[in-house]
Amino acid sequence: MKQVYFLVAVLALASSLASAYDPSPLQDFCVAINETDGGMLFVNGKFCKDPKLVKAEDFFIHVEPGNTANPLGSQVTPVFVDQLPGLNTLGISLARIDFAPKGLNPPHTHPRGTEILIVLEGTLYVGFVTSNQDNNRLFTKVLNKGDVFVFPIGLIHFQLNVGYGNAVAISGLSSQNPGTIIIANALFKANPPISPEVLSKAFQVDKKVIDQLQKNSWYDNN
């Protein structure tokens, strides 16, 4: 009987792990559509387009440089499943990141994907912070054209243009929809707002500081 219980426990664990990430496709492709009309299956939050109706355009997108004329001086152009339906069930996506001089892609996380970044132009100061269990260690590196850096799944990370000109990077992510949580926006731009009492105690600052931060206009560069 103990062996049966153990087997059930192992299968339950395997099942939970298997559903934690994008599912592996069991067919050549599953081009996503938002509506049920013409949909064949419902996989990973999307209906699948009838394979007989799939075209090359379902796997194609053109990406223009992002507009960096904003308070952060950066712009992320995502190519996730919502922008490229052919990514559905494939477990990958990417983003183009454009930086003005001194532009910042602010501290953020991707809850569902590891990120690997390559610098195409310019010089970036990048880094990530480990979890509490690892004492919140900071890993940083200055990257130049052709350099590659990886940000582990779920960890807070950032990129700052420390060069004198514009910078461009491409990020690959291990999910068709990795999600993005910009830390400052999530805390001070939450809807409805987080109680100032909670934030003032969490940051150990006066409530007036939190009030001012919540009144600020927080820009979303994604």
N, C-alpha and C positions, 0 to 999 in steps of 0.2 A: 504493500500500500504506500509506503514511503517513497518508493521509486515512482509510482504514479503521480504523487503530489509533486515530486521533484521535476518530472517531465512536464507537467502542466505549468509549473512555475517558469521553466526554461522557455517553453513555447510562448507564454504570456510576455516574457521579457523580450524575446526575439520579435514578437509582433509589435510591441511598443517601439522598439528601436527601428524597425522597418518603416514605420509610419512617421518617424520623426523628421524625415527629410523628403525631398521631392521623390516621388515613386519612379522606379525604373520602368521604362516603356516596354510593353509587351507587343508592340507593333512598330512598323517603320516610323510613323509619326502620328501626332494627334493635334492637328492645327486647331487652335482655340477659336471659338466664336462665343459671343456674349449672349446671343439669343438662342432659344431652343429650336427655331425653324431650321431644318436641315441638319440638326445635331444628331449624332449617332450614339455617343457615350458621354458620360459626365466624369471627367478625370481631373483630379487635382484642382478642383474649383472651376473648371472650364468645360463647356460642351465641346465635343470634337466635331469638326467639319466633316461632312461626308467625303471620304478619301477620293471618290471619283470626281469631286468638285475642286480638289486642291490644285493650286497653281504655283508656279515658281515665285510669284510675287508674295505668297504667304511666308516665304523664307527670306525675304529681302527687305532691307531698309537703308536709306541714305541718312547719314548723320552730319549735320552742319556744326561748325564751331559755336560754342555757347556764348551768350552775351554776359560779359563780366562787369558791365556797368551797374553794379549794385553794391550795397554796403559791405558785403563780404569780399568782393573782388574775385568771385569764382562762380562757376556754373557747372552743375552736373547734368549731363544729358543721358538719361537711362535708356538702355535697350533691353527692357524686361519683356515678359510675355504680353503685357498690355500694349507694348509698342510693336512687338514682333511675334505674331500669333504662332508661328512655326516653332517657337521655343517650348511650347507646352509639352510637359513630361520629359524634356531633355535634361533638366537639372543644371542648366548653365544660363548665364546672361552676362552682359557687360555694360560699362558706362564710359562715356568720354567726359573728362574733367578739364575745363579750361580755367586758367588762372591769369589775372592781371598781375602786374608787379605788386608784391606783398599780399597777394590774394590768399585767402584762407578757405579751405574746406573744413568747417569747424568740427570739433569733437562729436562723434556720432557712432552708432553701432548698426550692424546688419544682423538682426536676430536669427535669420535663417540661412546665412551664407558666409563662407570664408571668402576673402578678397585678395586677389593678387594683382599688383599694380606695376606697370612699366611706364617709365618717363619717355615721352617722344621728343619733347623740347623743354629746355630750361633746367632749373635746379630747384628741387623740393626738399624741405625738411619734413620728415614724416615720423610717425611714432604710434605706439599703442600701449595701453595700460593693462596689466594682468589683473586677475580677479582678487578678491579679498584673501582667498586661501593662499595666494602667492604674494601677499603683502603689497599689492598694487604697484608692482615694479613697472617702471617706464622704460621701454625700448625705443630708441630713436636712431635715425640714420639720415644723412644728407645724400640725396640721390641726384645723379646727373643723367643726361640723355643715354638711354639704353640700360639703365639700372632697373632692377626688379626687386620688389619688396612684398611680403605677404602679411596680411592682417588676419589672425585667427578668428573663427566664427564667434560672434557675439561680443567681442572685446571692443572697448572704446578706442577710437583711433582718429587721426587727423592728418592733413597735408597742408603745408604752408610754402608758398613761393618765396624763396629767399634770394632769387636771382634779380637781375636788373631789368629783364625783359619779361615777356609773356611766357607761360609754361603750359604744356599740354601733357596729359597722362591718360592711359587707358587702363581701366580696371576690369578684370574678369571675376565673376562671382559664381559660387557653386550652387546656385539655385535659380530657377526661372523667375522667381519673385522674392529676392532676399530681404526686402523690407529695409527701411531706413528710419532710425530714431536719432534726430539731432538733439543732443542733451539739453542745451539751453532752451530750445524751443519747447521741448516736452515739459520742462519744469516751469517755465515762466510764461508759456503761451498756451497752456492746457485749457481745454474748453469743456465744462466750466473751469475756472481757475482753481488751482490747488490752494488750500487754506494758507494764508501768510504765516499763521502760527506754526504750521507744519514746516514750511520752508525756513523760517527764521530760526527755529530750533535745530533743524537739520544742518544749516550752514553756520550756526552760532553767530548770527549777526542781528542787528536791530531790525525790527519789523519795517521801519522806514526804508531800509535798503531793499527789502523784498518788494515793498509797495512800488518803489521806483523801477525795479527790474520788471515787474509785471506790467507797468505802464509803457515800457519800451516797446518799440516796433521790432519784432524779431523776424528777420528775413529767412525764408526757406529757399536754399539754392538748388534744391532737387526738383 
